[in-house]
């Protein structure tokens, strides 16, 4: 089975992030349950220098759920750079 890594750049997403997490988790679990993707698949959030509670929500989610991983950038680099950083970080 193929391993799927979904990279989600985030910038000041605290209002929508809890709903996004629930929806993405449901979708990923469904794909794993139906044997469409490997159980090693992950959703990787890349915090692109958020100034709100985005990182706290992401960190708490990752601590509680192994389907999620995260990367925090030191400042806002733009979503393209955040995606590249996530791709580099999850390439192993």
Backbone as a chain_set.jsonl record, in Angstrom:
{"seq": "XXXXXXXXXXXXXXXXXXXXXXXXXXXXXXXXXXXXXXXXXXXXXXXXXXXXXXXXXXXXXXXXXXXXXXXXXXXXXXXXXXXXXXXXXXXX", "coords": {"N": [[0.828, -1.191, 0.0], [0.395, 2.251, -0.644], [1.941, 5.023, 0.957], [0.532, 7.943, 2.134], [1.116, 11.343, 2.425], [-0.187, 14.248, 3.533], [0.233, 17.618, 3.203], [-0.362, 20.489, 4.972], [-0.259, 23.827, 4.828], [-0.347, 26.37, 7.286], [-1.605, 29.444, 8.427], [-2.415, 31.605, 10.802], [-4.882, 30.229, 11.538], [-6.649, 29.59, 13.599], [-9.457, 29.746, 14.022], [-10.73, 28.059, 12.125], [-9.3, 25.724, 12.168], [-9.858, 23.573, 14.135], [-12.184, 22.354, 12.987], [-11.165, 21.632, 10.503], [-9.234, 19.756, 11.258], [-10.844, 17.679, 12.341], [-12.301, 16.914, 10.032], [-10.247, 16.187, 8.212], [-9.026, 14.109, 9.637], [-11.101, 12.222, 9.7], [-11.375, 11.665, 6.94], [-8.81, 10.588, 6.349], [-8.694, 8.356, 8.101], [-10.794, 6.865, 7.033], [-9.788, 6.212, 4.468], [-7.603, 4.653, 5.229], [-8.888, 2.574, 6.636], [-10.352, 1.413, 4.555], [-8.329, 0.305, 3.182], [-7.012, 1.748, 1.197], [-4.825, 3.358, 1.477], [-1.658, 3.297, 3.204], [-1.376, 2.502, 6.727], [0.63, 4.015, 7.79], [0.376, 6.528, 6.817], [0.096, 10.128, 6.944], [-0.957, 13.386, 8.151], [0.464, 16.418, 7.74], [0.941, 19.348, 9.37], [2.08, 22.588, 8.661], [3.102, 25.247, 10.324], [3.145, 28.426, 9.359], [4.425, 30.711, 10.605], [2.362, 31.728, 12.252], [0.392, 34.066, 14.181], [-1.521, 33.733, 16.038], [-3.404, 31.33, 17.936], [-2.842, 29.087, 16.472], [-0.517, 27.373, 16.39], [-0.574, 26.188, 18.958], [-2.954, 24.716, 18.882], [-2.307, 22.911, 16.828], [-0.02, 21.627, 17.954], [-1.146, 20.436, 20.254], [-2.954, 18.693, 19.036], [-1.217, 16.977, 17.611], [0.116, 15.807, 19.745], [-1.853, 14.226, 20.808], [-2.702, 12.545, 18.758], [-1.531, 10.274, 16.502], [-1.833, 10.354, 13.775], [-1.267, 12.803, 12.87], [1.323, 15.158, 12.184], [3.785, 17.76, 12.66], [5.294, 20.91, 11.788], [7.005, 23.816, 12.637], [7.552, 26.938, 11.397], [9.955, 29.595, 11.647], [9.126, 32.129, 11.038], [6.802, 33.919, 8.907], [6.936, 32.594, 5.783], [5.523, 32.236, 3.502], [3.042, 30.366, 1.702], [3.966, 28.602, -0.314], [6.65, 28.082, 0.335], [6.212, 26.948, 2.827], [4.922, 24.572, 2.138], [6.991, 23.311, 0.699], [8.87, 23.042, 2.795], [7.479, 21.268, 4.441], [7.374, 19.061, 2.721], [10.072, 18.43, 2.535], [10.636, 17.843, 5.22], [9.055, 15.572, 5.715], [10.03, 13.671, 4.021], [11.523, 11.445, 4.67]], "CA": [[0.0, 0.0, 0.0], [1.116, 3.525, -0.716], [1.881, 5.935, 2.096], [0.087, 9.27, 1.727], [1.41, 12.45, 3.325], [-0.877, 15.475, 3.138], [0.877, 18.761, 3.837], [-1.283, 21.616, 5.073], [0.323, 25.051, 5.377], [-1.296, 27.078, 8.153], [-1.231, 30.787, 8.858], [-3.518, 32.204, 11.561], [-6.04, 29.385, 11.215], [-7.248, 29.09, 14.828], [-10.921, 29.654, 13.958], [-11.184, 26.957, 11.273], [-8.438, 24.549, 12.336], [-10.506, 22.41, 14.763], [-13.062, 21.68, 12.007], [-10.285, 21.036, 9.496], [-8.628, 18.57, 11.862], [-11.872, 16.625, 12.394], [-12.621, 16.46, 8.666], [-9.084, 15.507, 7.641], [-8.857, 12.842, 10.35], [-12.148, 11.322, 9.218], [-11.022, 11.253, 5.583], [-7.619, 9.727, 6.385], [-9.064, 7.087, 8.726], [-11.604, 6.127, 6.06], [-8.896, 5.663, 3.438], [-6.817, 3.581, 5.849], [-9.816, 1.475, 6.916], [-10.707, 0.774, 3.284], [-7.077, -0.196, 2.62], [-6.613, 2.537, 0.03], [-3.51, 3.896, 1.791], [-0.964, 2.67, 4.317], [-1.591, 3.063, 8.067], [1.737, 4.935, 8.077], [0.043, 7.816, 6.21], [0.025, 11.22, 7.916], [-1.287, 14.756, 7.772], [1.515, 17.262, 8.311], [0.666, 20.777, 9.423], [3.244, 23.46, 8.696], [2.722, 26.573, 10.81], [3.938, 29.391, 8.605], [4.601, 31.949, 11.358], [1.087, 32.24, 12.774], [0.452, 34.969, 15.326], [-2.651, 33.423, 16.91], [-3.254, 30.067, 18.66], [-2.719, 27.993, 15.512], [0.5, 26.388, 16.772], [-1.028, 25.448, 20.14], [-3.949, 23.733, 18.413], [-1.56, 21.893, 16.089], [0.82, 20.863, 18.889], [-2.036, 19.61, 21.076], [-3.479, 17.637, 18.169], [-0.138, 16.024, 17.345], [0.422, 15.091, 20.982], [-2.945, 13.292, 21.074], [-3.111, 11.755, 17.605], [-0.365, 9.937, 15.687], [-2.097, 10.588, 12.351], [-0.827, 14.162, 12.563], [2.67, 15.609, 12.536], [3.81, 19.209, 12.483], [6.537, 21.648, 11.632], [6.756, 25.241, 12.899], [8.547, 27.815, 10.795], [10.338, 30.684, 12.55], [8.373, 33.325, 10.64], [5.99, 33.69, 7.716], [7.725, 32.499, 4.551], [4.605, 32.065, 2.384], [2.54, 28.989, 1.645], [4.788, 27.759, -1.171], [7.804, 27.666, 1.136], [5.712, 26.063, 3.883], [4.7, 23.262, 1.515], [8.32, 22.727, 0.441], [9.444, 22.646, 4.082], [6.764, 20.052, 4.837], [7.81, 17.962, 1.852], [11.429, 18.086, 2.936], [10.597, 17.272, 6.563], [8.39, 14.265, 5.717], [10.569, 12.841, 2.945], [12.162, 10.22, 5.191]], "C": [[0.87, 1.251, 0.0], [0.896, 4.342, 0.551], [1.546, 7.326, 1.57], [0.455, 10.277, 2.81], [0.72, 13.688, 2.759], [-0.246, 16.628, 3.908], [-0.076, 19.946, 3.785], [-0.565, 22.827, 5.658], [-0.746, 25.809, 6.162], [-0.746, 28.458, 8.517], [-2.454, 31.435, 9.497], [-4.85, 31.512, 11.266], [-6.84, 28.957, 12.444], [-8.77, 28.928, 14.757], [-11.397, 28.425, 13.192], [-10.446, 25.646, 11.54], [-9.113, 23.374, 13.051], [-11.441, 21.645, 13.813], [-12.236, 20.989, 10.931], [-9.683, 19.739, 10.02], [-9.626, 17.419, 11.885], [-12.141, 16.052, 11.014], [-11.456, 15.672, 8.063], [-8.844, 14.162, 8.318], [-9.871, 11.809, 9.859], [-11.813, 10.785, 7.826], [-9.846, 10.273, 5.584], [-7.952, 8.369, 6.99], [-9.899, 6.224, 7.775], [-10.755, 5.48, 4.975], [-8.059, 4.506, 3.988], [-7.702, 2.367, 6.095], [-10.176, 0.702, 5.655], [-9.488, 0.278, 2.51], [-6.681, 0.482, 1.302], [-5.208, 3.11, 0.206], [-2.947, 3.177, 3.01], [-1.348, 3.305, 5.655], [-0.471, 4.015, 8.501], [1.491, 6.329, 7.476], [-0.166, 8.871, 7.293], [-0.499, 12.499, 7.276], [-0.275, 15.631, 8.488], [1.117, 18.733, 8.208], [1.986, 21.527, 9.441], [2.75, 24.844, 9.094], [3.683, 27.589, 10.201], [4.011, 30.742, 9.324], [3.318, 32.558, 11.883], [1.286, 33.093, 14.014], [-0.706, 34.742, 16.284], [-2.382, 32.078, 17.605], [-3.117, 28.85, 17.729], [-1.714, 26.941, 15.974], [0.072, 25.577, 17.988], [-2.031, 24.375, 19.75], [-3.246, 22.592, 17.693], [-0.758, 21.018, 17.044], [-0.025, 19.948, 19.76], [-2.595, 18.44, 20.276], [-2.424, 16.568, 17.922], [0.216, 15.21, 18.581], [-0.613, 14.002, 21.258], [-3.213, 12.303, 19.953], [-1.926, 11.519, 16.668], [-0.602, 10.076, 14.182], [-1.565, 11.939, 11.901], [0.624, 14.368, 12.976], [2.72, 17.097, 12.208], [5.224, 19.745, 12.384], [6.186, 23.12, 11.852], [7.889, 26.054, 12.295], [8.773, 29.025, 11.702], [9.613, 31.998, 12.257], [7.545, 32.968, 9.418], [6.873, 33.735, 6.479], [6.829, 32.415, 3.315], [4.235, 30.595, 2.232], [3.376, 28.072, 0.751], [5.998, 27.225, -0.406], [7.381, 26.719, 2.251], [5.471, 24.656, 3.328], [6.033, 22.579, 1.242], [8.987, 22.262, 1.734], [8.784, 21.365, 4.585], [7.175, 18.852, 4.008], [9.209, 17.495, 2.249], [11.431, 17.342, 4.271], [10.023, 15.852, 6.57], [8.976, 13.299, 4.694], [11.159, 11.521, 3.429], [11.213, 9.053, 5.276]], "O": [[1.951, 1.275, 0.587], [-0.189, 4.347, 1.131], [2.208, 7.825, 0.659], [0.135, 10.077, 3.982], [1.013, 14.119, 1.644], [-0.201, 16.603, 5.138], [-0.535, 20.354, 2.718], [-0.288, 22.858, 6.857], [-1.903, 25.876, 5.749], [0.425, 28.606, 8.865], [-3.415, 31.774, 8.807], [-5.807, 32.136, 10.808], [-7.647, 28.033, 12.341], [-9.309, 28.026, 15.399], [-12.386, 27.808, 13.586], [-10.928, 24.576, 11.17], [-8.948, 22.241, 12.598], [-11.476, 20.415, 13.842], [-12.571, 19.887, 10.499], [-9.631, 18.74, 9.303], [-9.292, 16.302, 11.49], [-12.202, 14.834, 10.847], [-11.661, 14.611, 7.473], [-8.498, 13.184, 7.654], [-9.521, 10.652, 9.63], [-11.953, 9.59, 7.568], [-9.885, 9.25, 4.901], [-7.541, 7.338, 6.458], [-9.729, 5.006, 7.719], [-10.983, 4.327, 4.608], [-7.835, 3.509, 3.302], [-7.303, 1.242, 5.791], [-10.291, -0.523, 5.684], [-9.589, -0.116, 1.348], [-6.094, -0.141, 0.418], [-4.487, 3.324, -0.769], [-3.681, 2.526, 3.754], [-1.615, 4.505, 5.718], [-0.625, 4.741, 9.483], [2.334, 7.215, 7.622], [-0.554, 8.552, 8.416], [-0.488, 12.671, 6.057], [-0.171, 15.587, 9.714], [0.975, 19.284, 7.117], [2.91, 21.143, 10.158], [2.076, 25.527, 8.323], [4.877, 27.598, 10.5], [3.704, 31.782, 8.742], [3.197, 33.781, 11.953], [2.215, 32.881, 14.794], [-0.858, 35.489, 17.251], [-1.223, 31.735, 17.833], [-3.264, 27.711, 18.173], [-2.016, 25.748, 15.955], [0.337, 24.376, 18.038], [-1.96, 23.247, 20.239], [-3.56, 21.425, 17.929], [-0.812, 19.792, 16.951], [0.346, 18.795, 19.982], [-2.695, 17.324, 20.787], [-2.716, 15.376, 18.014], [0.579, 14.039, 18.467], [-0.297, 12.979, 21.866], [-3.896, 11.304, 20.179], [-1.382, 12.469, 16.105], [0.334, 9.929, 13.397], [-1.429, 12.197, 10.705], [1.088, 13.827, 13.98], [1.818, 17.631, 11.562], [6.193, 19.129, 12.827], [5.192, 23.613, 11.319], [9.053, 25.869, 12.651], [7.873, 29.425, 12.441], [9.503, 32.866, 13.123], [7.586, 31.831, 8.948], [7.476, 34.76, 6.161], [7.324, 32.512, 2.192], [5.007, 29.703, 2.584], [3.483, 26.878, 1.032], [6.323, 26.041, -0.501], [8.114, 25.788, 2.585], [5.787, 23.665, 3.987], [6.188, 21.391, 1.526], [9.604, 21.197, 1.762], [9.464, 20.477, 5.098], [7.309, 17.747, 4.534], [9.482, 16.296, 2.29], [12.133, 16.343, 4.437], [10.466, 15.017, 7.358], [8.45, 12.199, 4.526], [11.275, 10.576, 2.648], [11.608, 7.964, 5.693]]}, "num_chains": 1, "name": "protein.A"}
